[in-house]
Amino acid sequence: MPIDAKVVHDVAALSRLQVDPSEEARLVKELASILSYVEQLQALDVSGIEPTSQVGSGSKPPLREDRVKPSDVRDEALAQAPDRDGDYFRVPRVV
Amino acid sequence: MSATGPATESTAGAGARQDRYETVVGLEVHAQLRTESKIFCGCSTKFGARPNTQVCPVCLGLPGVLPVLNERAVRFAVMTGLAVGAKVAERSVFARKNYFYPDLPKGYQISQYDRPLCTGGGIDIRSGGGWKRIGLVRIHLEEDAGKSLHPEGREGVTTTRVDLNRSGVPLIEIVSEPDIRSGTEAYDYLIRLKQILMYLDVCDGNMEEGSLRCDANVSVRLKGQAAFGTKAEIKNMNSFRNVERAIAFETDRQIRIVESGGRVAQETLLWNADKGIAETMRSKEEAHDYRYFPEPDLLTLDLDPAWVEAVRSELPELPHQIRDRLTRDFGIPEYDAEVLTETRSLATYYEEVARRSGNPKLASNWIMTEVNGIRNKEGQSIEEFPIRPDRLGDLIKMIATERISGKIGKQVFEMMLTRPEGPDELVKAHGLLPIDDEGSLRALAREVIAANPGPAAEVRAGKERTFAFLVGQAMKQSRGRAHPEKIQEALRKELGAG
């Protein structure tokens, strides 16, 4: 996948990152270089191999019994939030 | 041409043009699973708690925590899949769906993407006079987001409040094939899906509390055309009726656009129930790129086929199975069976009444008209209905064996609504036993004739129509207890004798 200024912009927008125009050229170059390095993997023949989504697949995942474990961390969590409104977290208006 | 203006009133000829099109609908339903605790942590799922009291580091998305899957959530999702004939994957994979929104503290939702838990299956709905199968694409497990409280319409308010109690509540998303062809079909599909979920007891079906949510993908095309039109997604429909209305509205809107040479835009619409229109939410031009990737914090979900079979063997009887059984064992019409299987408890209630009364069809009639009539008026579930199946069964048996008439039966039924006694006691205590012996009937006839000399004279003079009046008077006088045929005989005899 060719990396150009548009890709950098799109990825930055999706990640909510502000990219300074002066950094753009450098980021295009660096991203392209990183991806080309990773692209070496394309040379491997992986047909017929189950994708390794997670290391440890095939072992039984630990399952929880459905039981409530009370955790009242409200005050602590709200105290650490940038802003609160009574019992709620408060954020800039989104709609 | 704007693709989004609200539709104007239908004009003459619009119907004929509309007939050339068909609407194509696929539904995505989110159902909250009835677990005690959240899908990846032990926080309670209880609705209506004080904001942000049912949260912990896992569902707050704090660093350094790991999700651990709730066994019952998996079981409920598998039960749903099996109930609709889906294939349950031996291996499914959780994935991160990345997007930014304040009610999603981690910045991603744990969902399933390319390897969902269930694929295929279907739900049979009514269409025309018969049945039609709506195929299912998939059912997958995911976590819910928190709740944003927007300052809707409030000028000058610059903040949104967030409650994360719902963050991490287990959901299944049930995605249908685009097999639905009208708002009416969508409505029936939703009713039947909800019914299945409630029979399985995996979801409480409460739309007001958000336990069931539905989005609709709607497009139109000329009949006979194979390719789909451009679809719009409608969200924010908070009742099944609103889904039906929104689809009808959107179908109409899209046909108008196409008919006037325009193009339907791929976009997300919000249904405004008050105005009865769907409004643009955001354009899908720059479609969301969720950058899904496998969730590294969870292993693949590998299910032992023997475990899945065990879940299958424990499935409760489903609506269509009970429907078939009732029509087969009790010989009642399919329509009756469908009404009576609305809920599992109504079906159980009916079965008890049918057995006890010995007359399944009469039992069905009474429940569909009298019992459901009261329940609809009072907003009662069958569990809350004051007459339990034993007493109703006894009452219907008295009617079926002609110990009392249907009319008296209704009087007794009314009494039973507020009194604990059985029908037999009430009939005796209130002198409601039928009058069918010759002596009493003749006495009653004499009384009626004496009280109505004019009409009696008319009948004797050959005015046959007035006879019905006298019969009516006798029934009234006896409060409906007189045997309807025998009182006629008695009246004839007394009139002749007089």
Interface residues (C-beta under 8 A of the other chain):
Chain A: D10 L14 R16 P51 S53 Q54 G56 S57 G58 S59 K60 P61 P62 L63 R64 E65 D66 R67 V68 K69 P70 S71 D72 V73 R74 A77 L78 D83 D85 G86 D87 Y88 F89 R90 V91 P92 R93 V94 V95
Chain B: T35 E36 S37 C41 G42 C43 S44 R50 P51 N52 T53 V55 C56 P57 L60 V68 L69 N70 E71 R72 A73 V74 R91 V93 N98 F100 Y101 P102 S148 L149 H150 P151 E152 V157 T158 T159 T160 R161 V162 D163 L164 D289 R291 P294 E295 P296 L298 L299 T300 L301 D302
